[in-house]
Every structure is written in structure tokens, then in C-alpha cells.
Amino acid sequence: MTMKEKLSPFQASILIYLTQSGVTLFYLPRLVAEAFGTNGWIGHFIIYFVVNINLVLIWLVFKLSKGKSMFEIIAILPKWMTLPFNFVIASVWTLLGAMVTVKFSMILKVLFYNNVSLVYFLSMAYILSYMLLKKDLYQIAKATVVLFYFTVWTVFLLAFHLPEFSFIRLTPFIFKGDTDMLNGGVSVFTAFLGYELSILYIHRIERKQLKSLIAGNSLTTVIYLGVTFVCFGFFSFKQLVSEMYPVVTLLGYISFPVLERVESFTFSVFGIKVMLTTVMYLWGTKELLQYQFKRAKSSYLVTVIILISFVVSFIPKVLKDLDEWLKYISYACTAVAFLLPIFLLITVVSTKIMNRESANE
């Protein structure tokens, strides 16, 4: 058996960031305003704290099991138990990965390319995803570092809006207005999803596992916070709540002599990050199925997963239906993010107790 290459802390952090940062960024400021009200950008600190608690749970699984992978931990369970367990999680991750791609493709079509069929966007996305999914996680992580440098410059476009930024628009009020802290807060939390996949590869990070995970989440939070803060100071609160995609509108105010529509170009470049989110969720699905069906070839599983994702992508016909799908799938993924490490912790502790009792006998 060949030794799998370890991820460096930097690679792991970038992998977390690119998996988390998806198409939700373009309407995240509106979600934050609807959830937390005036100065809702402060709510990011609450979500950041909650995500870090979840990351600590994942790290505890790693530490208490003495560096075992998730599959080594659940190996004590019979196959009739792990089959539905892995199948349910794989289904949730596959659906979320597919719907993220569909969401981006639909927005791209509606806002910029009305005459282009959705099939072309989806076909291109899944072909590129297939090419990455055939690689090992270490190869995917190396690709994410390159793509990070290729896309991170878009954050600095926020500097163009500073002359129009006004602290008066922020208002002195915090969390006021028609807020929806619970449901809205969960919707904002789903924008941070993707970190939970680290439970599959935390044992492959060579050192500083917890710091790497938190660093990735911190990078995501800083970028989300910056974008949301600028939107709160650029738009009035009423405008922000009424804007469907405030970040796209924000980018529309930027103009360069050599580039007429900055928002179109930036949105298209951002598609690379969306693809990485999809790739990582489908990679998680592949890992779960590979454990369950050890005799199946990896290339065969990848092909099946891509085909299923492609077919499922055509179920929602309009953005309204797609938003409903994403809402409930994201809720299910949030449940997996918290319940999976708790279940593994219980399994690890139970195994230790049983081994101790066996040794005493």
C-alpha cells in the first residue's frame, strides 16, 4: 500500500477557504441584512465562533482517535450500519455540490448570457469537475493553491468603492429592523459550509491541524466580512434588502478603460471557486462510496457520481425552485456538519471503553 502524500497547513487552509467560498457570496450581504438587520455585518463574528466550535469537534475526533481517519473509526461497525449512514451523507453532499453548480449557472445565464443554453454551462462545469475528481486529494489541493492566487485578486476590487462608502449608511443601530435571527442566521451559516469535509482529510494534514482549519475559516470570514461591510456602507439598508444580488450590483459600478463590464468578467472568474466547492463535495461522496464498495474502481465511481449530479441538475427548472432545494439541502448539510463529529466522538469513546474492559478481563 502506497503512502498518501500529506497536505501542508497552507494547502489545508486554502482548501477550506475555497470549499467554503461559493456562489452565496454574491447575495450574502442581503441574507445578512435580512437576518441580523442594521449593522448585520457584525453577525459574521457569531457565525465564525460557531464554525470554530464545530472545527474543534472535528479536531477532537482526530486527537482522541490518535490520528485515525473517519473510516478507520467506523470500521468497528457492521456494513449494514455503515451503508445507510454513508449513503445518506453521500446523497446530501452530492445534491449540495450539484445545486451549487446549477445556482451559479442559472445566475450566469440570467444576468449575462440569456441566449446561451444552461446545458453548456453545466456540461463545462462537470467536465472540469470530472478532470479534477480523477486526481488524488493532494493533487486537488495543489490545484486549489494555484486557483487561489488566480482568484484572490477580486477581493481588492472592493477598494474602488471606498470613495462612495459612508459610515452614515451604517446607522448607529445594531441588529434593528425586521430581523430573523434564527432562520436567517442559519441561512447565513450555510454560506460557511464546506469546512465539514475536513473530517475526511484532517488526518492527512502533516501538522498544526486545528490551526490550519481555523485559518481557512478565518480567511473566509475576513473576505465575507469585508464584502458585507462595504455593501452596508455603499447601499442604504432598504436598498440592500431589496437588491437580489448586491455584490453583482456593486461590481457594476466599477469601470476600466480596457474592460467594459467588470461584473461579468469577475463573476465568470468566480466560477472557478464555485467549481472547487462542487469538486470537494463530490470528492467527499466518492470517498464514502469507495469505503463502502472497496472493489469498485475509483474512475468508475467518479463517472457515476458526475452522471448522477448532471441528471439531478435539471430537476429545478427556475431559480425559485432551486432556492427551495438549496434551502433544505443546506439545512441537511448543516445537520451533518454537527452530528457527524459528535457521532464519531461517541464511537471513539465507546471503542476506548470497550477495549479497556476487554484488557481488564
C-alpha positions as CSV (number, residue, x, y, z in Angstrom):
1,M,0.0,0.0,0.0
2,T,1.5,3.3,-1.1
3,M,1.7,6.1,1.4
4,K,-0.5,9.1,0.6
5,E,1.1,12.5,0.5
6,K,0.3,14.8,3.3
7,L,-1.2,18.3,3.0
8,S,0.8,21.2,4.3
9,P,-1.1,23.5,6.7
10,F,-1.2,26.2,4.0
11,Q,-2.7,23.8,1.5
12,A,-5.3,22.7,4.0
13,S,-6.2,26.3,4.9
14,I,-6.7,27.3,1.2
15,L,-8.7,24.1,0.6
16,I,-11.0,25.0,3.5
17,Y,-11.4,28.6,2.1
18,L,-12.1,27.6,-1.5
19,T,-14.6,24.9,-0.4
20,Q,-16.5,27.4,1.8
21,S,-16.5,30.4,-0.6
22,G,-19.2,29.8,-3.1
23,V,-21.9,31.5,-5.1
24,T,-23.7,32.6,-1.9
25,L,-21.1,35.5,-1.7
26,F,-23.0,37.4,-4.4
27,Y,-26.2,37.7,-2.3
28,L,-24.7,37.2,1.2
29,P,-25.0,40.9,2.2
30,R,-28.7,40.7,1.6
31,L,-29.0,37.5,3.6
32,V,-27.1,39.1,6.5
33,A,-29.3,42.3,6.3
34,E,-32.5,40.2,6.4
35,A,-31.2,38.0,9.2
36,F,-29.5,40.5,11.6
37,G,-30.9,43.9,10.5
38,T,-28.9,47.1,10.7
39,N,-25.1,46.6,11.1
40,G,-25.8,42.9,10.5
41,W,-22.2,42.5,9.3
42,I,-21.3,42.1,13.0
43,G,-23.3,38.8,12.9
44,H,-20.3,37.3,11.0
45,F,-18.4,37.1,14.2
46,I,-21.2,34.9,15.7
47,I,-21.2,32.6,12.8
48,Y,-17.3,32.5,12.9
49,F,-17.4,31.4,16.5
50,V,-20.0,28.7,15.8
51,V,-18.0,27.3,12.9
52,N,-14.8,27.2,15.0
53,I,-16.7,25.2,17.7
54,N,-17.6,22.7,15.0
55,L,-14.0,22.6,13.8
56,V,-12.8,21.9,17.4
57,L,-15.2,18.9,17.5
58,I,-13.7,17.6,14.3
59,W,-10.2,18.1,15.7
60,L,-11.2,16.3,18.9
61,V,-12.2,13.3,16.8
62,F,-8.7,13.3,15.3
63,K,-6.9,13.7,18.6
64,L,-8.9,11.2,20.7
65,S,-8.6,8.6,17.9
66,K,-4.9,9.2,17.8
67,G,-4.8,10.3,14.2
68,K,-7.2,7.8,12.7
69,S,-9.3,8.6,9.7
70,M,-13.1,8.6,9.8
71,F,-13.2,5.3,8.0
72,E,-10.8,3.7,10.5
73,I,-13.1,4.8,13.3
74,I,-16.3,3.4,11.8
75,A,-14.6,0.2,10.8
76,I,-15.8,-1.4,14.0
77,L,-19.4,-1.0,12.8
78,P,-21.0,-3.7,10.6
79,K,-21.6,-2.9,7.0
80,W,-25.4,-3.0,7.3
81,M,-25.0,0.0,9.6
82,T,-22.4,2.0,7.7
83,L,-24.2,1.5,4.3
84,P,-27.2,3.7,5.1
85,F,-25.0,6.0,7.2
86,N,-22.6,6.7,4.3
87,F,-25.4,6.7,1.7
88,V,-27.4,9.4,3.4
89,I,-24.3,11.7,3.8
90,A,-23.2,11.0,0.2
91,S,-26.6,11.9,-1.1
92,V,-26.7,15.2,0.8
93,W,-23.2,16.1,-0.4
94,T,-23.9,15.2,-4.0
95,L,-27.1,17.2,-4.0
96,L,-25.4,20.2,-2.5
97,G,-22.5,20.1,-4.9
98,A,-24.8,19.8,-7.9
99,M,-27.2,22.5,-6.7
100,V,-24.3,25.0,-6.1
101,T,-23.2,24.5,-9.8
102,V,-26.8,24.9,-11.0
103,K,-27.2,28.1,-8.9
104,F,-24.1,29.7,-10.4
105,S,-25.0,28.6,-13.9
106,M,-28.6,29.9,-13.7
107,I,-27.4,33.3,-12.3
108,L,-24.7,33.5,-15.0
109,K,-27.4,32.8,-17.7
110,V,-30.0,35.2,-16.3
111,L,-27.6,38.1,-15.7
112,F,-25.1,37.9,-18.5
113,Y,-25.8,35.2,-21.1
114,N,-29.5,35.0,-21.8
115,N,-29.2,33.3,-25.2
116,V,-26.8,30.5,-24.0
117,S,-28.4,27.2,-23.0
118,L,-27.9,26.1,-19.4
119,V,-26.7,22.7,-20.8
120,Y,-23.5,24.3,-22.0
121,F,-22.7,25.8,-18.6
122,L,-23.4,22.6,-16.7
123,S,-21.5,20.4,-19.2
124,M,-18.4,22.6,-19.0
125,A,-18.6,22.6,-15.2
126,Y,-18.9,18.9,-14.8
127,I,-16.3,18.1,-17.4
128,L,-13.8,20.2,-15.4
129,S,-15.0,18.7,-12.2
130,Y,-14.5,15.2,-13.6
131,M,-10.9,16.0,-14.6
132,L,-10.1,17.1,-11.0
133,L,-12.1,14.3,-9.3
134,K,-9.9,11.7,-11.0
135,K,-6.9,13.1,-9.1
136,D,-5.9,12.4,-5.5
137,L,-6.7,14.9,-2.8
138,Y,-3.1,16.1,-2.7
139,Q,-3.3,16.9,-6.4
140,I,-6.6,18.7,-5.9
141,A,-5.1,20.7,-3.1
142,K,-2.1,21.8,-5.2
143,A,-4.6,22.9,-7.9
144,T,-6.6,24.9,-5.3
145,V,-3.4,26.9,-4.3
146,V,-2.9,27.9,-8.0
147,L,-6.6,28.8,-8.3
148,F,-6.5,30.8,-5.1
149,Y,-3.8,33.1,-6.5
150,F,-5.8,33.3,-9.7
151,T,-9.0,34.5,-8.0
152,V,-8.0,36.2,-4.7
153,W,-7.3,39.5,-6.5
154,T,-11.0,40.0,-7.0
155,V,-11.3,40.9,-3.3
156,F,-9.2,44.1,-3.9
157,L,-11.9,45.4,-6.2
158,L,-13.7,46.5,-3.0
159,A,-11.1,49.3,-2.8
160,F,-12.8,51.0,-5.8
161,H,-16.0,51.6,-3.7
162,L,-14.3,53.3,-0.8
163,P,-14.8,56.9,-2.1
164,E,-18.6,56.2,-2.2
165,F,-18.6,54.4,1.2
166,S,-20.4,56.3,4.0
167,F,-20.5,55.5,7.7
168,I,-23.8,57.3,7.9
169,R,-25.4,54.5,6.0
170,L,-24.3,52.0,8.6
171,T,-26.5,53.9,11.2
172,P,-25.8,53.7,15.0
173,F,-28.2,50.9,15.5
174,I,-27.2,47.2,15.8
175,F,-29.5,44.3,14.9
176,K,-32.5,46.5,14.5
177,G,-35.3,46.3,11.9
178,D,-37.2,43.3,10.6
179,T,-34.7,40.7,11.8
180,D,-35.0,36.9,11.6
181,M,-32.1,35.8,13.8
182,L,-32.9,32.0,13.9
183,N,-33.9,31.1,10.3
184,G,-31.9,34.0,8.8
185,G,-28.9,33.1,10.9
186,V,-29.0,29.5,9.7
187,S,-29.2,30.8,6.1
188,V,-26.1,32.9,6.6
189,F,-24.4,29.9,8.3
190,T,-24.9,27.8,5.2
191,A,-22.6,30.2,3.4
192,F,-19.7,28.9,5.6
193,L,-20.4,25.2,4.8
194,G,-17.7,23.2,3.2
195,Y,-15.4,23.1,6.3
196,E,-17.1,19.9,7.5
197,L,-15.4,17.9,4.6
198,S,-12.2,18.3,6.6
199,I,-13.3,15.4,8.8
200,L,-12.3,13.2,5.8
201,Y,-8.8,14.6,5.4
202,I,-7.7,16.1,8.8
203,H,-5.6,13.0,9.3
204,R,-3.8,13.9,6.1
205,I,-2.6,17.3,7.3
206,E,1.0,17.0,8.3
207,R,1.0,19.3,11.3
208,K,-1.0,22.1,13.1
209,Q,-4.3,20.5,12.1
210,L,-6.6,22.7,14.2
211,K,-4.7,25.9,13.3
212,S,-4.9,25.1,9.6
213,L,-8.7,24.5,9.8
214,I,-9.3,27.7,11.8
215,A,-7.0,29.7,9.5
216,G,-9.1,28.6,6.5
217,N,-12.3,29.6,8.2
218,S,-10.7,32.9,9.3
219,L,-9.8,33.8,5.7
220,T,-13.3,33.1,4.5
221,T,-14.7,35.2,7.4
222,V,-12.4,38.1,6.7
223,I,-13.5,38.2,3.0
224,Y,-17.2,37.7,3.8
225,L,-16.9,40.5,6.4
226,G,-15.1,42.8,4.1
227,V,-17.6,42.4,1.3
228,T,-20.6,42.7,3.6
229,F,-19.2,45.7,5.4
230,V,-18.6,47.6,2.1
231,C,-22.2,46.7,1.0
232,F,-23.7,48.1,4.2
233,G,-21.8,51.3,3.7
234,F,-22.4,51.6,0.0
235,F,-26.1,50.9,-0.1
236,S,-28.8,52.1,2.2
237,F,-30.3,49.4,4.4
238,K,-33.6,49.4,2.3
239,Q,-31.6,49.1,-0.9
240,L,-29.5,46.3,0.5
241,V,-32.6,44.3,1.5
242,S,-34.3,44.8,-1.9
243,E,-31.2,44.0,-4.0
244,M,-31.3,40.4,-5.3
245,Y,-27.5,40.2,-5.9
246,P,-26.0,43.2,-4.2
247,V,-22.4,42.2,-4.9
248,V,-23.0,42.0,-8.6
249,T,-24.6,45.4,-8.5
250,L,-21.6,46.6,-6.5
251,L,-19.2,45.3,-9.2
252,G,-21.3,47.1,-11.9
253,Y,-20.1,50.5,-10.6
254,I,-16.5,49.6,-11.5
255,S,-15.2,50.5,-14.9
256,F,-11.9,50.1,-16.6
257,P,-10.8,51.6,-20.0
258,V,-10.0,48.1,-21.3
259,L,-12.9,46.2,-19.7
260,E,-16.4,47.4,-20.1
261,R,-18.3,45.0,-17.8
262,V,-16.2,44.2,-14.8
263,E,-19.1,42.3,-13.1
264,S,-19.4,39.9,-16.0
265,F,-15.7,39.1,-16.0
266,T,-15.4,38.9,-12.3
267,F,-18.5,36.6,-12.0
268,S,-17.1,34.3,-14.6
269,V,-13.7,34.1,-12.9
270,F,-15.5,33.4,-9.6
271,G,-16.9,30.3,-11.4
272,I,-13.6,28.6,-10.7
273,K,-14.2,28.9,-6.9
274,V,-17.7,27.5,-7.3
275,M,-16.3,24.6,-9.3
276,L,-13.9,23.8,-6.4
277,T,-16.8,23.7,-3.9
278,T,-18.6,21.2,-6.2
279,V,-15.5,19.2,-6.7
280,M,-14.8,18.9,-2.9
281,Y,-18.4,17.8,-2.1
282,L,-18.3,15.2,-4.9
283,W,-14.9,14.1,-3.7
284,G,-16.4,13.5,-0.3
285,T,-19.1,11.4,-1.9
286,K,-16.5,9.4,-3.8
287,E,-14.6,8.7,-0.6
288,L,-17.7,7.5,1.2
289,L,-18.7,5.2,-1.7
290,Q,-15.2,4.0,-2.1
291,Y,-15.1,2.8,1.5
292,Q,-18.5,1.1,1.1
293,F,-17.7,-0.5,-2.2
294,K,-14.0,-1.3,-2.0
295,R,-13.9,-3.4,-5.1
296,A,-15.3,-0.6,-7.3
297,K,-12.7,1.3,-9.4
298,S,-12.3,4.9,-8.5
299,S,-12.7,6.0,-12.1
300,Y,-16.0,4.2,-12.3
301,L,-17.3,5.8,-9.1
302,V,-16.3,9.2,-10.4
303,T,-18.1,8.7,-13.7
304,V,-21.3,7.5,-11.9
305,I,-21.2,10.5,-9.4
306,I,-20.7,13.0,-12.2
307,L,-23.5,11.5,-14.3
308,I,-25.9,11.5,-11.3
309,S,-25.0,15.1,-10.5
310,F,-25.6,16.1,-14.1
311,V,-29.0,14.5,-14.3
312,V,-30.1,15.9,-10.9
313,S,-29.0,19.4,-12.0
314,F,-32.0,19.5,-14.4
315,I,-34.7,18.9,-11.7
316,P,-35.1,22.5,-10.6
317,K,-36.4,24.5,-13.6
318,V,-36.3,28.0,-12.3
319,L,-34.3,29.9,-9.6
320,K,-37.3,29.9,-7.2
321,D,-37.5,26.1,-7.2
322,L,-33.7,25.9,-7.0
323,D,-33.6,28.2,-3.9
324,E,-36.1,25.8,-2.2
325,W,-33.9,22.9,-3.0
326,L,-30.8,24.7,-1.7
327,K,-32.5,25.8,1.4
328,Y,-33.4,22.3,2.6
329,I,-30.3,20.6,1.3
330,S,-28.2,23.2,3.2
331,Y,-30.1,22.5,6.3
332,A,-29.4,18.8,5.9
333,C,-25.7,19.5,5.3
334,T,-25.6,21.7,8.4
335,A,-27.1,18.8,10.5
336,V,-24.4,16.5,9.0
337,A,-21.7,19.1,9.9
338,F,-22.6,19.0,13.6
339,L,-23.9,15.5,14.1
340,L,-21.1,13.6,12.2
341,P,-18.3,14.6,14.5
342,I,-20.5,14.1,17.6
343,F,-21.3,10.6,16.3
344,L,-17.6,9.8,15.7
345,L,-16.7,11.2,19.1
346,I,-19.2,8.8,20.7
347,T,-17.8,5.9,18.6
348,V,-14.2,6.7,19.6
349,V,-15.0,7.0,23.3
350,S,-17.1,3.8,23.2
351,T,-14.3,1.9,21.5
352,K,-11.8,3.0,24.1
353,I,-14.1,1.9,26.9
354,M,-14.7,-1.5,25.3
355,N,-11.0,-2.0,24.7
356,R,-10.2,-1.1,28.3
357,E,-12.8,-3.5,29.6
358,S,-11.5,-6.3,27.3
359,A,-8.0,-5.6,28.6
360,N,-9.1,-5.8,32.2
361,E,-10.8,-9.2,31.7
